[in-house]
């Protein structure tokens, strides 16, 4: 298991399912839920975003109350 948070801001109310998460150069908002085996790079997640297991988010903006289902890859998107 790994947990890597580099050059990122994560709100204290954010919930990580486990320690198998990588977050780099990103900002994670309030009440976000991050699943297992998730990679978030160069992205912004607004408040109340849910990210399921096995998700990769790169260069993207995810707006409030969005839900990202498991096994998804998101790159260069605004959701």
LUMLUMNU-559912 format. One line per 4 residues: number of its first residue (from 0); their letters; for each residue z, y negated, x negated of N, C-alpha, C, CB. Coordinates in nm, 2 decimals, decimal comma. Atoms other than C-alpha are relative to their C-alpha. Glycine has a CB too. Example, Ala and Ser with C-alpha at 12.3 -4.5 7.8 and 13.67 -1.06 7.14 Angstrom:
! LUMLUMNU-559912
0	AS	0,00:0,12:-0,09:0,78:0,45:-1,23:0,00:-0,12:-0,09:0,12:0,00:0,10 ~ 0,00:0,11:0,09:0,71:0,11:-1,37:0,08:-0,11:0,08:-0,14:-0,05:-0,04
//
This chain:
! LUMLUMNU-559912
0	XXXX	0,00:0,12:-0,08:0,00:0,00:0,00:0,00:-0,12:-0,09:0,12:0,00:0,09 ~ 0,01:0,12:0,08:-0,08:-0,35:-0,12:0,02:-0,12:0,09:-0,12:-0,01:-0,08 ~ -0,01:0,13:-0,07:0,00:-0,70:-0,01:-0,04:-0,11:-0,10:0,14:-0,02:0,07 ~ 0,04:0,10:0,09:-0,19:-0,98:-0,18:-0,02:-0,13:0,08:-0,12:0,04:-0,08
4	XXXX	0,02:0,13:-0,06:-0,16:-1,34:-0,06:-0,02:-0,10:-0,12:0,12:-0,04:0,09 ~ 0,04:0,08:0,11:-0,34:-1,58:-0,29:-0,05:-0,14:0,05:-0,10:0,06:-0,10 ~ 0,05:0,13:-0,04:-0,39:-1,96:-0,25:-0,01:-0,01:0,16:-0,13:-0,03:-0,06 ~ 0,01:0,00:-0,15:-0,32:-1,93:0,13:0,13:-0,05:0,06:-0,02:0,14:0,05
8	XXXX	-0,11:0,05:-0,08:-0,09:-2,08:0,39:0,01:0,09:0,12:-0,01:-0,15:0,04 ~ -0,02:-0,09:-0,12:0,06:-1,84:0,65:0,12:-0,05:0,07:0,02:0,15:-0,05 ~ -0,11:0,05:-0,08:0,28:-1,96:0,93:0,11:0,10:0,00:-0,04:-0,04:0,14 ~ -0,12:-0,09:0,00:0,63:-1,81:0,93:0,01:0,10:0,12:0,13:-0,08:-0,01
12	XXXX	-0,01:-0,09:-0,12:0,58:-1,66:1,28:-0,11:0,10:0,00:-0,01:-0,09:0,12 ~ 0,10:-0,10:0,01:0,28:-1,46:1,17:0,06:0,14:-0,03:-0,10:-0,03:-0,12 ~ -0,05:-0,14:0,01:0,33:-1,08:1,20:-0,11:0,09:-0,07:0,03:0,06:0,14 ~ 0,09:-0,09:0,07:0,18:-0,84:0,95:0,04:0,14:0,04:0,01:-0,02:-0,16
16	XXXX	-0,03:-0,13:-0,04:0,16:-0,48:1,07:0,06:0,08:-0,11:-0,13:0,07:0,05 ~ -0,05:-0,06:0,12:0,22:-0,35:0,72:-0,04:-0,08:-0,12:-0,04:0,15:-0,01 ~ 0,03:0,07:0,12:0,17:-0,44:0,36:-0,14:0,02:-0,05:0,10:0,03:-0,10 ~ 0,14:-0,03:0,05:-0,19:-0,32:0,33:-0,09:-0,12:0,05:-0,05:0,13:0,05
20	XXXX	0,07:0,12:-0,04:-0,33:-0,68:0,37:-0,03:-0,08:-0,12:0,09:-0,08:0,11 ~ 0,04:0,09:0,10:-0,52:-0,91:0,15:-0,05:-0,13:0,06:-0,12:0,06:-0,09 ~ 0,04:0,14:-0,06:-0,54:-1,29:0,23:-0,02:-0,09:-0,12:0,11:-0,05:0,10 ~ 0,03:0,08:0,11:-0,71:-1,52:-0,01:-0,07:-0,13:0,05:-0,10:0,07:-0,10
24	XXXX	0,06:0,13:-0,03:-0,79:-1,90:0,01:-0,02:-0,02:0,15:-0,14:-0,01:-0,06 ~ 0,01:0,01:-0,15:-0,71:-1,90:0,39:0,12:-0,06:0,06:-0,02:0,14:0,05 ~ -0,11:0,06:-0,08:-0,49:-2,06:0,65:0,02:0,08:0,13:-0,02:-0,15:0,03 ~ -0,03:-0,08:-0,12:-0,32:-1,84:0,92:0,10:-0,07:0,08:0,05:0,14:-0,05
28	XXXX	-0,09:0,07:-0,09:-0,17:-2,01:1,22:0,12:0,07:0,06:-0,09:-0,05:0,11 ~ -0,13:-0,05:-0,06:0,14:-1,96:1,43:-0,03:0,12:0,10:0,06:-0,12:0,08 ~ 0,00:-0,11:-0,09:0,20:-1,64:1,62:-0,13:0,09:-0,01:0,00:-0,04:0,14 ~ 0,12:-0,09:0,03:-0,10:-1,45:1,46:0,06:0,14:-0,03:-0,08:-0,05:-0,11
32	XXXX	-0,04:-0,14:0,02:-0,08:-1,07:1,45:-0,11:0,06:-0,08:0,02:0,08:0,13 ~ 0,09:-0,05:0,10:-0,25:-0,91:1,15:0,02:0,15:-0,01:0,00:-0,07:-0,13 ~ -0,01:-0,15:0,01:-0,32:-0,53:1,15:0,00:0,05:-0,14:-0,11:0,06:0,08 ~ 0,00:-0,07:0,13:-0,34:-0,28:0,87:-0,14:0,00:-0,06:0,06:0,15:0,02
36	XXXX	0,13:-0,01:0,07:-0,61:-0,27:0,61:-0,09:-0,12:0,03:-0,07:0,13:0,02 ~ 0,07:0,12:-0,04:-0,72:-0,63:0,68:-0,02:-0,08:-0,12:0,08:-0,08:0,11 ~ 0,03:0,09:0,10:-0,89:-0,86:0,44:-0,05:-0,13:0,06:-0,11:0,06:-0,10 ~ 0,04:0,14:-0,05:-0,92:-1,24:0,51:-0,02:-0,08:-0,12:0,11:-0,06:0,10
40	XXXX	0,04:0,07:0,12:-1,10:-1,45:0,26:-0,07:-0,13:0,04:-0,09:0,08:-0,09 ~ 0,06:0,13:-0,02:-1,19:-1,83:0,27:-0,02:-0,02:0,15:-0,14:0,00:-0,07 ~ 0,01:0,01:-0,14:-1,11:-1,84:0,64:0,12:-0,08:0,06:-0,02:0,13:0,07 ~ -0,11:0,06:-0,07:-0,90:-2,02:0,90:0,02:0,07:0,13:-0,03:-0,15:0,03
44	XXXX	-0,04:-0,06:-0,13:-0,72:-1,85:1,19:0,09:-0,09:0,07:0,06:0,15:-0,02 ~ -0,08:0,09:-0,08:-0,59:-2,08:1,45:0,12:0,08:0,06:-0,08:-0,07:0,11 ~ -0,12:-0,07:-0,06:-0,27:-2,00:1,65:-0,04:0,11:0,10:0,08:-0,11:0,08 ~ 0,00:-0,11:-0,09:-0,22:-1,68:1,85:-0,13:0,09:-0,01:0,00:-0,06:0,14
48	XXXX	0,12:-0,09:0,02:-0,51:-1,48:1,70:0,05:0,14:-0,04:-0,09:-0,06:-0,12 ~ -0,03:-0,14:0,03:-0,49:-1,10:1,69:-0,11:0,06:-0,07:0,03:0,07:0,14 ~ 0,09:-0,07:0,09:-0,66:-0,91:1,42:0,04:0,15:0,00:-0,02:-0,06:-0,14 ~ -0,04:-0,14:0,00:-0,67:-0,53:1,47:-0,02:0,06:-0,14:-0,09:0,08:0,10
52	XXXX	0,01:-0,08:0,13:-0,68:-0,26:1,19:-0,14:0,00:-0,05:0,05:0,14:0,02 ~ 0,13:-0,02:0,07:-0,96:-0,23:0,93:-0,10:-0,11:0,03:-0,06:0,13:0,04 ~ 0,09:0,12:-0,03:-1,11:-0,58:0,98:-0,01:-0,08:-0,13:0,06:-0,09:0,11 ~ 0,03:0,09:0,11:-1,27:-0,80:0,72:-0,06:-0,13:0,05:-0,10:0,07:-0,10
56	XXXX	0,05:0,13:-0,04:-1,31:-1,17:0,78:-0,02:-0,09:-0,12:0,11:-0,07:0,09 ~ 0,04:0,08:0,12:-1,50:-1,39:0,53:-0,07:-0,13:0,04:-0,09:0,09:-0,09 ~ 0,06:0,13:-0,03:-1,59:-1,76:0,54:-0,01:-0,03:0,15:-0,14:0,00:-0,07 ~ 0,01:0,02:-0,15:-1,51:-1,79:0,91:0,12:-0,08:0,05:0,00:0,14:0,06
60	XXXX	-0,10:0,07:-0,08:-1,31:-1,99:1,16:0,02:0,08:0,13:-0,04:-0,15:0,03 ~ -0,04:-0,07:-0,13:-1,13:-1,80:1,44:0,09:-0,09:0,08:0,06:0,14:-0,04 ~ -0,08:0,09:-0,08:-1,01:-2,02:1,72:0,12:0,07:0,08:-0,09:-0,06:0,10 ~ -0,12:-0,05:-0,07:-0,69:-1,98:1,92:-0,02:0,10:0,10:0,08:-0,12:0,06
64	XXXX	0,00:-0,10:-0,10:-0,62:-1,68:2,13:-0,12:0,10:-0,01:-0,01:-0,06:0,14 ~ 0,11:-0,10:0,03:-0,92:-1,48:1,98:0,07:0,13:-0,03:-0,09:-0,05:-0,11 ~ -0,04:-0,13:0,03:-0,89:-1,11:1,95:-0,11:0,07:-0,08:0,04:0,09:0,13 ~ 0,10:-0,07:0,09:-1,08:-0,92:1,67:0,03:0,15:0,01:0,00:-0,06:-0,14
68	XXXX	-0,02:-0,14:-0,01:-1,11:-0,55:1,75:-0,01:0,07:-0,13:-0,10:0,06:0,10 ~ 0,00:-0,08:0,12:-1,07:-0,28:1,49:-0,14:0,04:-0,05:0,08:0,12:0,02 ~ 0,12:-0,04:0,07:-1,33:-0,18:1,23:-0,11:-0,11:0,01:-0,05:0,13:0,06 ~ 0,10:0,11:0,00:-1,51:-0,52:1,25:-0,01:-0,07:-0,13:0,03:-0,10:0,12
72	XXXX	0,02:0,09:0,11:-1,66:-0,73:0,98:-0,06:-0,13:0,05:-0,10:0,07:-0,11 ~ 0,04:0,13:-0,05:-1,70:-1,10:1,04:-0,03:-0,09:-0,12:0,10:-0,07:0,09 ~ 0,03:0,09:0,12:-1,88:-1,33:0,79:-0,08:-0,12:0,05:-0,08:0,08:-0,10 ~ 0,07:0,12:-0,03:-1,99:-1,69:0,82:-0,01:-0,03:0,15:-0,13:0,00:-0,06
76	XXX	0,00:0,02:-0,15:-1,89:-1,72:1,19:0,11:-0,10:0,04:0,03:0,14:0,07 ~ -0,10:0,09:-0,07:-1,71:-1,96:1,42:0,02:0,07:0,14:-0,05:-0,15:0,02 ~ -0,03:-0,08:-0,12:-1,54:-1,76:1,70:0,11:-0,07:0,08:0,04:0,14:-0,03
//
